[in-house]
């Protein structure tokens, strides 16, 4: 007996399910990029028309960071509905105009001084050093991106506080990968990438 071939033909003709496309820089403007971490809360990134990077980390309280390239903070603090609480906002003031702050490229070394204020009152100030070095391509789920390792160092009374970011030139922002303080390395492991609203 000849077996009917219709089920096989239907199977062959059925369209395959396409894997979701990897996010691009256009997605960072709208709807925004979601970075998932192995153990830490997701981070949501959007980039405004003027190039400001907005990172929101959800938790019991949503923290909002506004910066240039995720490196040079402009203002930050706890927020609600996309607005930082004025009484808790810290605003960064640099010794040079914002237009003079460098673009992140491999090999960059930059030092500067930053003063943080609230309502014009000085809260604290610090020196800041930024170094950019090679980083392996970053794998986030099924997506891979060129990355630059950023090491940001600030002195404290207990010793240097070091933040590590994987800067993604595709998007123009950096994602947290760890910090070092008090002789302890705290790793933050990003594992996935998607669009805001798809989670």
C-alpha positions, 0 to 999 in steps of 0.5 A: 500500500502506498502511504499518502504523501500529503502530511509530509508535503504539508510539513515541508511547506510549513514556514519555519518559526523565525528566531527573534531578531537581535536588537539594534541601535534603533530599538534603543530609541524606541521601544528600548532595550532590556538587559537580563542578569543571572541574579540581579534585576533587569535593566531597561535602557532608552536613548533620547534624541539628544543622546542621553542614556536612561537606565532604569533598574527595577526593584522595590524602588525603581532607580533611574540613571541619566548619563552620557554613554552610561559613563558620565552621570548627569543625574540619578536617584529613586524614581516613580513614573519616569521622574526622579524624586527631586528631594533625592536627586543627585546631579553631577557637575563636571569641571569641563563642559559636557561637550568636552567629555570624550567619546568612548573608544578602545584605548581611552584614558580620562581623568576628571573631577565631579561634584554632586549636588541637590538643589544647588547644595554640594553633597559630595565630590570625587575624582574619576578615572576612566580606562577603556580596554579590549573586551571579548564580544559579549554574548547575550542569549543568541545575540553577540555584540562588540564590546569594550571593557570600561574600568571606572575608578573613584577613590574612597577613604576605604580604598578605590571603588571600581566599576566595570562596564561592558560598553556596546558601541552598537547602542552607545551605552554600557552594561554593568558587569561588576564592581570591586571594593574592600578587596571584594569583587562583586560580579554582575552577569548579563545573560540576555537581551530583548526589547522593553515590553517583551519581557 
